[in-house]
C-alpha cells in the first residue's frame, strides 16, 4: 500500500485552525512575560515544561503512540534536548530584560536563520532568488527591532541579543531535527526534548532564580496554564494532525500570523508601545516569511514528478 500524499487543499475549518494555532503561538510571548511577573525564568520553564511532559505523555498513551525510542537512538534525542534546553534558557532569561513585542519579532527570525544554515548543511535546500529576497526582508526587519529604542530600558539590548542567540540555537536545533525525523516520530522528539530539559531547569531554578517564586496569583497561573494547555498540548497535537493531512509547506503559509499576533497582544494586554520601528519590523518580517514560503512552494512544485523545472 502506498503512502498517502498530503492533501494541500485547505478546507475552511483547517485554515481557521491553522490560523488560530499561529495566533496562540504569537500570544505565547505575552504569556511568558506574564508568568515571569511571579516566577523566576528557570522556575517558570520548569513548571511549564514539567506539566507539558505530563500532558504530552497522557495524549500519547490515550492515542496509542509509542514513546520508547528504538535501540541505539537515545543519544541524538539527548543532543536535541540539550539544544532545546539552551535555547529556552536564553529565551526565558531574555524576557526578563526585553519586551514581548521584541520577543515576538526576534524569535520569528528563525525561518531566515534556518534558511541560511540549510543552504550550507542540508542537501537539497538551496537559497533561490525568492528565498534570498525573503532573507533580505527578514534581516531588514531584524534591524528595525534593534533600532527601536523608544521607552527601552538599559537591559533591553541585552535581552534582544539573548533572544537572537536563542533563535540561532533554535535554527540549529531545527536543522538537526530534520535528521531525527528519519528514525523518530514527532511525538518522541518533542517528548524527549521536554523530558530531559525539565530536570535541568528544575536544578537551575533554586541556584539562579532570585527568588524562584515572588508571587502566585490568578494572572501567573493563567499564563502558565495557557502555555501548557494551549500552546504546548493543544497546539502541538492539532498542528501535527494538520501536517499529516496537508503537509508542512502548505501549513507554514500561516506562520506570518505569529509575529503579527505577538505584537498585537503585547500592545493590547501588556500596554507595550507599538512604535514606528516595531510596525516596520513587523511588516518586513511577515513579508519575508511569506516570500520564503512562496520560494519553498515553488521549489517543491519543481521537484514533483511530471512538473517542469524553471
Secondary structure as GFF3:
##gff-version 3
##sequence-region A 1 310
A	DSSP	alpha_helix	12	35	.	.	.	ID=ss1
A	DSSP	alpha_helix	41	63	.	.	.	ID=ss2
A	DSSP	alpha_helix	74	94	.	.	.	ID=ss3
A	DSSP	alpha_helix	100	107	.	.	.	ID=ss4
A	DSSP	alpha_helix	110	121	.	.	.	ID=ss5
A	DSSP	alpha_helix	129	147	.	.	.	ID=ss6
A	DSSP	alpha_helix	156	180	.	.	.	ID=ss7
A	DSSP	alpha_helix	186	208	.	.	.	ID=ss8
A	DSSP	alpha_helix	218	225	.	.	.	ID=ss9
A	DSSP	pi_helix	226	234	.	.	.	ID=ss10
A	DSSP	alpha_helix	235	246	.	.	.	ID=ss11
A	DSSP	alpha_helix	248	251	.	.	.	ID=ss12
A	DSSP	three_ten_helix	252	254	.	.	.	ID=ss13
A	DSSP	alpha_helix	256	269	.	.	.	ID=ss14
A	DSSP	alpha_helix	276	303	.	.	.	ID=ss15
###
